[in-house]
Amino acid sequence: MLFAAPWTSIEKLLLAAICAATLFFAIVTPPFQAPDENQHYMKALSLAQGRILSEQRGDAIGAELPRAALDIHAVDFPTDVPSELRRFNRRQLADSATADAGRSGTAFADFPNVASYAPSLYAPGAAGLLLGRALDLAWIDAFYVGRLVNLLTGLALLIAALRLLPFGRNAMLATALLPTFAYQTGSLSPDAVINGLGFLCLALALRTGFMGAAPARSAALIITGPLLALCKGVYLPLMAAGLRWQQHRRDIRPGLVLGAMALGALAFVGWMHYSGGSQALYHIQSRKTGETMMTAPLGDQLDIVFHDPIGYVRILVTSVMERAPVYMLQIVGRIGWNAILLPLLAYPLAMLMLAAGVASGSGARFGLVQRLWWLAIAAGVALLIETAMYLTGTPLGANYIQGTQGRYFLPLLPLVLLALSPDRAIRGAPCLLAVTAMPLLLIAAATAFDSFWVHGFITSDGKPPHSSIARALLLPSPRW
């Protein structure tokens, strides 16, 4: 294989749809209505103020930041609201912009959930915040500029990955067409960088392994490996998808992939050492009991796993089985802070779209061993994600795993779809991909607009009604 397949008109249309949906979500989603966006905003703002490391004050971990910037969350758009109908209006945005003049001084911002994350994750958002303030915009407007720069970075990484991917382009497009991808990329969340770099590293590893080690490609692989590890170290094994047996003695491709992964591991360890290696503990609400509990110290939780590994395997299996339906909903589309479900018919539509992405073919021939290797890598990364959440985001000694969300599996979904794809496209599959993807994105866009600005929503999770299944199938969860 020397050349990737040329782009088709359908693929170009689908990429345009992804870009349009991402921009729509960035505009229509009220501030801090993406998961943890309030903490991500404070972390990006801290970086924009020139602070690379966080500071601990008593039980709080964060940074001293401008009060006017913090009050757009603390006062104007709080997230700790009661479980009752909530609806936004344009006046709130205007009031927030005019309130800056009366807010002076600084205050300590507490963001323990993201305090230990590397600054590279927040560089685009911080650059957007700096640009907004350089343009003399109000803090609320600078927040939206931060979103815009963040989404442009995420989309640029996606486009680069699609251009470099040597085969299976529709597998990656199908993943990016899921509403969750566009929704997270259109926020101030580092998911835009995480997903984009995950896709890019996968594409570079596959291109290197199957198309040769050109100098520019090799350099890009060596650079992006550490960047991916700094994003989330659990995704680093995705690069092993490009590993193949040496074709001859001078074949340096396996060494390049392994070298990039080794540099990534060193970068991750180096950052943990530079940042102090400390783990930020924080309070969570137990998904089992509803009680507010503290996350476990990593060392203590790790001792429990080592003391009873069979017990941990049991916890892992039962947690995945319990949470699999939630993961499926979240990876397709759950708007807001995981509170707003799409109409239930949207979810089988998304499954049909993913199936069409698989049926569109990889454009290359692979044996069973190669496909099983890719599935094993994806399964291994999924287990690493669950284990990382048990070690750092779950109460000490809990018999369940807390905090894992479906969106965490987006970077490995293209590899799974690629492993399942036939060599050639099944007739009509690319058209079916477009026919299912467009309505899915439109449904998600309508759900977000209606739930935030028209009918309102509740912050607690919605459940299907017993009286009107038709409403649940055709309307978003706040309308049930």
C-alpha positions in Angstrom: 0.0 0.0 0.0 1.5 3.3 -1.1 -1.4 5.7 -1.2 -4.5 6.2 0.9 -7.8 6.2 -1.0 -8.9 9.6 -2.3 -11.7 11.4 -0.5 -15.2 10.8 -1.8 -17.9 13.4 -2.0 -19.8 11.7 0.8 -16.8 11.7 3.1 -16.3 15.5 2.5 -20.0 16.1 3.2 -19.8 14.2 6.5 -16.7 16.1 7.6 -18.5 19.3 6.9 -21.5 18.1 9.0 -19.1 17.3 11.9 -17.6 20.9 11.7 -21.1 22.5 11.5 -22.5 20.4 14.4 -19.4 21.2 16.6 -19.8 25.0 16.0 -23.5 24.8 16.7 -23.0 23.1 20.0 -20.3 25.6 21.0 -22.8 28.4 20.4 -26.0 26.9 21.7 -24.7 25.2 24.9 -24.9 27.6 27.9 -21.7 28.1 29.9 -20.5 25.1 32.0 -23.2 22.7 30.8 -20.6 20.3 29.4 -19.3 17.7 31.9 -16.7 19.3 34.3 -16.5 22.4 32.1 -16.4 24.7 35.2 -13.3 23.0 36.4 -11.7 22.9 33.0 -12.4 26.6 32.6 -10.7 27.4 35.9 -7.7 25.2 34.9 -7.4 26.9 31.5 -7.8 30.3 33.2 -5.0 29.4 35.6 -2.7 28.6 32.7 -3.7 31.8 30.9 -2.5 33.6 34.1 0.9 31.9 33.7 0.4 29.2 36.4 1.6 25.8 35.3 1.2 24.0 38.6 -1.7 24.2 41.0 -1.5 25.3 44.6 -2.9 23.6 47.7 -4.6 25.6 50.5 -5.9 23.4 53.2 -8.2 20.9 51.6 -8.6 23.0 48.4 -6.4 22.7 45.3 -6.4 25.3 42.6 -5.2 28.8 42.0 -5.7 32.5 42.8 -7.8 33.9 39.9 -9.7 37.1 39.0 -13.0 37.3 40.8 -14.8 38.7 37.7 -13.8 35.6 35.7 -14.8 33.2 38.5 -18.2 34.8 39.1 -19.5 33.9 35.6 -19.7 30.4 37.1 -20.1 31.0 40.8 -22.8 33.7 40.3 -24.1 33.9 36.8 -24.1 30.3 35.6 -23.8 28.0 38.7 -23.9 24.3 38.2 -24.9 23.3 41.7 -28.6 24.0 41.1 -31.5 21.9 42.6 -33.1 19.2 40.6 -35.9 21.3 39.2 -36.7 22.7 35.8 -34.0 25.0 34.5 -34.1 27.2 31.4 -31.6 29.7 30.1 -32.3 33.0 28.3 -30.2 35.5 26.4 -30.6 38.1 29.1 -28.4 36.1 31.4 -25.5 36.4 29.0 -26.0 40.2 28.7 -26.2 40.6 32.5 -23.0 38.6 33.0 -21.1 40.8 30.5 -22.2 44.0 32.3 -21.4 42.7 35.7 -17.7 42.6 35.2 -17.3 46.3 36.2 -18.5 45.6 39.7 -16.3 42.6 40.4 -12.8 43.4 41.4 -10.0 41.6 43.2 -9.2 37.9 43.2 -10.4 34.7 44.8 -9.0 31.2 45.2 -10.5 28.8 42.7 -10.8 25.1 43.7 -10.5 22.6 40.9 -9.2 19.3 42.4 -10.6 17.0 39.7 -8.3 18.4 37.1 -5.5 19.9 39.2 -2.9 17.3 38.2 -3.6 17.4 34.4 -0.8 18.6 32.1 -1.0 22.2 30.8 -0.8 20.9 27.2 -4.4 19.8 27.5 -5.5 23.4 28.2 -3.2 25.4 26.0 -5.9 26.0 23.3 -8.5 27.1 25.8 -6.0 29.3 27.6 -5.0 30.9 24.3 -8.6 31.6 23.5 -9.2 33.2 26.9 -6.1 35.4 26.4 -7.3 36.4 23.0 -10.7 37.3 24.3 -9.2 39.5 27.0 -6.7 41.0 24.5 -9.7 42.1 22.4 -11.1 43.8 25.6 -14.1 41.4 25.7 -16.1 40.7 28.8 -15.2 37.6 30.7 -18.3 35.7 29.4 -17.4 36.6 25.9 -13.8 35.6 26.4 -15.2 32.2 27.6 -16.8 31.7 24.3 -13.6 32.7 22.4 -11.9 30.0 24.5 -14.5 27.5 23.3 -13.9 28.6 19.7 -10.1 28.2 19.8 -10.5 24.9 21.6 -12.9 23.5 19.0 -10.8 24.7 16.1 -7.8 22.8 17.6 -9.9 19.7 18.0 -11.2 19.8 14.4 -7.7 20.5 13.1 -6.4 17.4 14.8 -9.4 15.4 13.5 -8.8 16.6 9.9 -5.1 15.8 10.2 -5.9 12.3 11.4 -8.3 11.7 8.6 -5.8 12.9 6.0 -3.1 10.7 7.4 -5.1 7.6 8.0 -4.1 5.0 5.4 -7.3 3.1 5.4 -10.6 2.8 7.3 -11.5 6.5 7.0 -15.2 5.8 7.4 -14.5 4.1 10.8 -13.1 7.3 12.1 -15.7 9.5 10.5 -18.5 7.4 12.0 -17.0 7.9 15.5 -16.7 11.7 15.0 -20.3 11.8 13.7 -21.6 10.7 17.1 -23.2 13.7 18.9 -21.0 13.2 21.9 -17.8 13.9 19.9 -19.2 17.2 18.5 -20.6 18.2 21.8 -17.4 17.7 23.8 -15.2 19.3 21.1 -17.5 22.3 21.1 -16.9 22.9 24.8 -14.0 24.2 26.8 -13.3 20.6 27.8 -9.8 19.1 27.0 -11.7 16.2 25.3 -11.2 18.2 22.1 -7.4 17.7 22.4 -7.6 14.2 23.9 -9.9 12.8 21.2 -8.0 14.7 18.4 -4.6 13.5 19.6 -5.9 10.0 20.1 -7.1 9.9 16.5 -3.9 11.5 15.2 -1.6 9.1 17.0 -3.6 6.2 15.8 -3.5 7.4 12.2 0.3 8.1 12.4 1.0 4.7 13.9 -1.1 2.9 11.2 0.5 5.0 8.4 4.0 4.3 9.7 3.3 0.6 10.2 1.6 0.0 6.8 2.9 2.7 4.5 6.5 3.3 5.5 8.6 5.5 7.7 9.1 8.8 5.9 11.2 11.4 7.8 8.3 13.9 8.4 6.0 11.1 9.4 8.5 9.6 11.8 9.1 13.0 13.4 5.4 13.6 13.9 5.1 10.2 15.5 7.9 10.9 18.0 6.3 14.3 18.9 2.7 13.2 19.2 3.4 10.1 21.3 4.5 12.2 24.4 1.6 14.7 23.8 -0.9 11.8 23.9 0.6 10.4 27.1 0.4 13.9 28.7 -3.3 14.0 27.7 -4.2 10.7 29.3 -1.5 8.0 29.7 -4.1 5.2 29.3 -4.5 6.0 25.6 -0.8 5.5 24.8 -1.2 1.7 23.9 -3.4 2.8 21.0 -0.2 3.4 19.1 0.6 -0.3 19.2 -2.0 -0.7 16.4 0.8 0.2 14.0 3.1 -2.6 15.1 4.0 -5.3 12.6 6.7 -7.9 12.2 9.9 -6.6 10.7 9.8 -7.1 6.9 13.6 -7.0 6.7 16.6 -6.2 8.9 16.6 -2.5 8.1 12.9 -2.1 8.8 12.8 0.6 11.5 9.0 0.9 11.7 8.4 -1.3 14.8 11.3 0.6 16.5 9.7 3.9 15.7 6.3 3.0 17.1 7.8 1.5 20.2 10.2 4.5 20.6 7.3 6.9 20.4 5.4 4.9 23.0 8.5 4.8 25.3 9.0 8.6 25.0 5.3 9.0 25.8 5.8 6.9 29.0 8.8 9.0 30.0 6.9 12.2 29.4 4.0 11.0 31.6 6.4 10.0 34.4 8.3 13.2 34.0 5.2 15.3 34.3 4.1 13.4 37.4 7.5 14.0 39.0 7.6 17.7 38.0 4.1 18.3 39.3 5.0 16.7 42.6 3.4 13.4 42.0 0.6 14.2 44.4 -2.9 13.0 43.8 -5.8 15.4 44.4 -8.5 13.8 46.4 -12.1 15.1 46.0 -15.6 14.4 47.1 -18.0 12.4 44.9 -21.5 11.1 45.2 -21.5 7.3 45.3 -23.4 5.8 42.4 -24.4 2.9 44.7 -25.5 4.6 47.9 -25.9 8.3 46.9 -23.7 9.3 49.8 -21.0 11.9 49.4 -17.6 10.2 49.8 -13.9 10.9 49.3 -11.9 9.4 46.5 -9.3 6.9 47.6 -5.5 7.6 47.8 -4.0 5.8 44.8 -1.4 3.9 46.9 -4.0 2.6 49.4 -6.4 1.5 46.6 -3.5 -0.1 44.7 -2.7 -2.2 47.8 -6.2 -3.5 47.9 -6.0 -4.6 44.2 -2.6 -6.3 44.7 -3.9 -8.0 47.9 -6.9 -9.5 46.1 -6.5 -9.4 42.3 -9.3 -11.9 41.8 -11.6 -9.7 43.8 -10.7 -6.8 41.6 -11.4 -8.8 38.4 -14.8 -9.5 39.9 -15.4 -5.8 40.6 -14.3 -4.9 37.1 -16.6 -7.4 35.4 -19.7 -6.6 37.5 -19.1 -2.8 37.1 -18.8 -3.0 33.3 -21.9 -5.2 33.1 -23.9 -2.8 35.2 -22.7 0.3 33.4 -22.6 -1.0 29.8 -26.1 0.5 28.9 -25.0 3.8 30.4 -21.8 3.8 28.4 -23.7 3.1 25.2 -26.1 6.1 25.8 -23.2 8.4 26.8 -21.0 7.5 23.9 -23.8 8.3 21.4 -25.1 11.4 22.9 -26.1 12.6 26.4 -26.4 16.4 26.3 -25.7 18.8 29.2 -23.8 17.4 32.2 -25.0 13.8 31.3 -28.6 14.9 32.2 -30.4 15.2 28.8 -31.1 12.1 26.8 -31.9 12.3 23.1 -35.2 10.8 21.9 -34.8 7.1 22.4 -35.2 6.4 18.6 -31.9 8.3 18.1 -29.9 5.5 19.8 -30.8 2.7 17.4 -30.3 5.2 14.6 -26.7 5.8 15.9 -26.1 2.0 16.0 -27.2 1.8 12.4 -24.9 4.6 11.5 -21.9 2.9 13.2 -22.9 -0.4 11.4 -22.9 1.6 8.1 -19.4 2.9 9.0 -18.2 -0.6 9.4 -20.0 -1.8 6.2 -18.3 1.0 4.3 -15.2 -1.1 4.4 -11.5 -0.5 5.3 -10.2 -0.3 1.7 -7.5 -2.8 2.6 -7.1 -6.5 3.2 -6.3 -7.8 6.7 -6.1 -11.2 8.2 -7.8 -12.5 11.3 -4.7 -12.2 13.4 -4.3 -8.5 12.6 -8.0 -7.8 13.4 -7.8 -9.7 16.7 -4.6 -7.7 17.6 -6.5 -4.4 17.1 -9.5 -5.7 19.2 -7.1 -6.8 21.9 -5.5 -3.3 22.0 -8.9 -1.6 22.3 -10.0 -4.0 25.1 -6.7 -3.4 26.9 -7.1 0.3 26.8 -10.7 0.0 28.0 -9.5 -2.0 31.0 -6.8 0.6 31.7 -9.5 3.3 31.7 -11.7 1.4 34.2 -8.7 0.6 36.4 -7.5 4.2 36.4 -11.0 5.3 37.5 -11.0 2.7 40.3 -7.6 3.8 41.5 -8.2 7.6 41.4 -11.9 8.2 41.2 -13.6 5.6 43.5 -14.0 5.5 47.3 -11.4 3.3 49.1 -12.2 -0.4 49.0 -15.4 0.1 47.0 -16.9 -3.0 45.3 -17.7 -1.0 42.2 -15.9 1.5 39.8 -17.0 5.1 39.9 -16.8 7.9 37.4 -16.2 6.2 34.1 -18.2 7.8 31.3 -18.9 6.6 27.8 -17.0 9.5 26.2 -13.8 8.1 27.5 -14.0 5.3 25.0 -14.2 7.6 21.9 -10.5 7.5 21.1 -10.5 3.7 20.8 -13.8 3.3 18.9 -12.2 3.9 15.4 -9.9 1.0 16.0 -12.7 -1.3 17.0 -14.8 -0.3 13.9 -11.7 -0.8 11.7 -11.1 -4.3 13.1 -14.7 -5.2 12.2 -14.7 -3.6 8.7 -14.7 -5.8 5.6 -12.0 -5.3 3.0 -14.5 -3.7 0.5 -17.5 -1.6 1.0 -20.9 -3.3 1.0 -23.1 -1.8 -1.7 -25.0 1.2 -0.5 -23.2 1.4 2.9 -21.5 4.8 2.4 -24.9 6.3 1.4 -26.5 4.7 4.5 -23.8 6.3 6.6 -24.8 9.7 5.4 -28.5 9.1 5.5 -28.3 8.0 9.2 -25.6 10.5 10.3 -27.4 13.7 9.1 -30.7 13.1 11.0 -28.8 12.0 14.1 -26.8 15.3 14.3 -30.0 17.3 13.6 -31.9 15.4 16.4 -29.0 16.1 18.8 -28.9 19.8 17.8 -32.7 20.2 18.2 -32.5 18.4 21.6 -29.8 20.8 22.9 -31.6 23.9 21.7 -35.0 22.9 23.0 -33.7 21.6 26.3 -31.5 24.6 27.2 -33.5 27.5 25.7 -37.1 26.5 25.1 -38.6 24.0 27.4 -35.8 23.6 30.0 -34.4 20.5 31.7 -33.6 19.0 35.1 -30.1 18.2 36.3 -31.0 14.8 37.6 -31.0 11.9 35.2 -34.3 11.4 33.3 -35.9 8.0 33.1 -38.3 6.6 30.4 -41.9 7.2 31.4 -44.4 4.4 32.0 -47.4 6.3 30.6 -46.2 7.4 27.2 -43.6 5.4 25.4 -44.3 7.4 22.3 -43.1 10.6 23.9 -39.9 8.9 25.0 -39.2 7.6 21.5 -39.8 10.9 19.8 -38.9 13.7 22.3 -35.8 14.4 24.4 -35.9 13.4 28.0 -36.9 16.8 29.5 -40.2 16.5 27.4 -41.1 13.0 28.7 
